[in-house]
């Protein structure tokens, strides 16, 4: 039997679907976080060059990757909401922003912890570090702009423009180590292969998958709250068991 997926593009039906999906993403995220971090910090061997300090990559690299991808997804949802006037798209963009900001902050914070033993400084105005900092400001700007405009539709339009324009910064972050002479090392894992130990790869990919699952679970949970807030005056929301209580 064919499933009409388009019906879930409406907040009315997506609210229930999101509630059912959250546990399926949340629990695997917890398990993968635990296993991935255990492998990264206790099983993976010590790096010959960076010693034990390299282990920060098991948090830093997944957080950095997610901070960029979430922004692109957020900008994509914002563009869909702006072009097609779909309410759920704008709500999803709003739901993703805080999680993206969190990952951008973790990326910068862990980068500072890694940079101190490697470079001798907590912060340098390196191209990649600076562009990642700009990404955090873009997230915070999006959230602030949403909060500063009372009318949700006007807020969605204004923040969508900011998200779309700001997406130009993502490829700058990614290619900064190739375009400029930076202190930040290049990509360790490439299409042509990697020199990383198998245990290092396993730990990193597990944490990366956990971050993805966590981001989806939190976004689904947050979009449910946004739906309840924006649809508070509708009959279907008033009839929800959790609202009646």
N, C-alpha and C positions, 0 to 999 in steps of 0.2 A: 504494500500500500504506500503510495507516494505521500510524502510529508510536505505540507505547505509551509516552508520556512519563512515566507514573507509575513505570515501572521504574527511572528515573533518580533517584527520590527516595530510593533506598537507597544508602548509602555504597559498597557493593560495585560497583555499576554506574556511579555518578556519578564515581568516582575516575578511571576510564579516559576518560570523556567530558570531564572537566575538563582532563586532560592534552592531549587533542586540540584543545581550544578555546583554550588559553592563547596559542599563537602568533598566532592569528587576531585576538586583541585587542591583544597586546603590540606587534607590528610597526606596525599602523596608528597606535597611540598614539605611538610614536616619531616617525613621519613627521609626524603632525598637530602634535605639540609643536614640532618643528623649523620647520615652515612657519608655524604660528600665531605663534610668538615672533618669527620673522623679520619677518612682516608688522607685528606690534605694535610692535617696537622700531626697524625700519628703513624701513618703507613708510608706516605711518599718520602723518598730519600732526601737528604740534605743536598742543596744545590752546591755544585763545586765552586761557583763564583760568588754567589750572593749569600751563601750559608743559610741559616735559619730565617733570615729576614725575608726571603722570597715567598714564604708561606702566606704572606698577606695577599698574594695574587688570587687565592681561592675565594676571597671576598671581593677584592678590588676589581678584578677582571669581569666577573659576572655583573657586579653593580654598574660598572662603566658601560657594558654592552646594553644592559636593560635601560639605563638612563637615556641612551640614544634611540633605541628602538621604540620605547614607550612614547617618546616625543613624536616620532614619525607617525605612530598609530594614532596618537591624540590629535595631531594635525590632520590626519586623514579623516577621522570622525568629525572634526570641526568643519572641514571642507564639505563633507557630505551634508552636514546640518545646514551650512550656509547656502549651498547650491540647491539642495532638494527640499529644504525646510522640514527635515525629519527631526522630530523632537528627541527621539531616542539617541540619535547620533550625537547631538549636542550634549545630552546627558552623559553619554559614555566618555566624551572628551573631558568633561568636568570631573568624572569619576577617576580618570587615569592620571590627572595632573598631580595630585598629592603623592601618589606612589612614584611617579617619575621624579619628582623633586626629592623624595627620600633617597632614591638610588643615586641621583646626582650628588647629593650631600655625602652619602657613604663613599662614593667614588673619590671625591675630593679629600675626605677625611682619611681614608685608608691610603690614598696616594701620598699624603703628607707623612704618614707613618712609615711608608716605604721609602720616600724620598730622603728622609733624615739620615738613615745609615748609608744610603747609596750616593747621595749628592752632598751630604753635609749640611743640608738646609731643609726646613719644613716646607718652604714654598719658594718657587722661582717663577718668574713671569715667562714660563715656557709656552710655546704655541698651543700645545695640547691642554695643558693645565688651564691656561687663560680661556680657551674656547669652551672647556668643560664648565668653568666658572660662569661664563656667559649663559650656558645652557641652564644652570641652576637659576640664574636671574630671570631667564625667560619663563621657566616654570612658575617661579614666585610671582612674576608680573602677570601671568595668565590667571593665577589664583586670585591675586589682588584685584585685577580688573573685573573678574566675575563677581567678587564680593562688593565692589564699589558701586555697581549699577543695580538698582532695585528691580527693574523690569527684566525678567529672565531672558526674553527674546532679544532685547537690546544687548544684554550682557553676553549672550551667545554669539551675536554678530561681531561685537567688538573684540572679544577674546579669540574668535575664530581667525580674524585677520592677523592678530598678533601671532597665533600659533603657526599659521601658514607662512608668514614672512620669516618667522624664527627658525623654521625647518631648514633654511639655508645653512644654519650653523652646524647641523649634524654632519654633512660631508666634510666640512672644514675640520671638525674634531677628528674624524676618521683618517683623513689624508694629511693631517698636519705634520706627521712625522716624515712624510715623503716630500711635502712641498717646502718645508723649512728645515734648517739645521737645528734640531731640538735635542735636549737632554733626555727626553723620554724615549725609551727603547721602542723599536718597531714591533710589529705583530710576531708573536712566537709561533702561533698556529696559522698556517697558510694553506692555500689550495694544493700546493706542491708537497705538503707534508709538514712534519714537525720533528724537532729533536728532543722533545720533552719525554721524560720517563712515562711509561704506561700508567703508573699509579697517579702521577701528577695529572695526566689527561683525564683519568676516571674521576678524580676528586673535583676537578674544575668543571667538567661537563655535568656532573651530578648537581653541584651547587647552582650552575647556570640553569639547569632544568627546574630546580627547586624555586629559583627566583622567578622564572616564567610562570610557574603554577601559582606561586604566592601572589604575583601581580594580578593574575586573572581572578583569583578568589577574592582579593581585596577590592578590585574594580567592580566585580559583580555585587559584592556586599554594599559598596558605596553607591552604586547606581540605583539599587533598591531604595536606599534612603533618599536619594535625590528624587526618584519617582514619587515616593510618598509625600515629599515636601511640595513638589510642583503640582501634583494631582490631588492635593489634600481636600479640595472642595468638590471632587467628583464623587458620584454615588458608589462606584465600584471600590474606591479606596475606603470609604466610610463603612462598607460592608465586610472588609477584611477582618478576620478573627483577631489578628494582632493589634488592629486599630481599635476594635470594639472594647478590648480589655482595659 
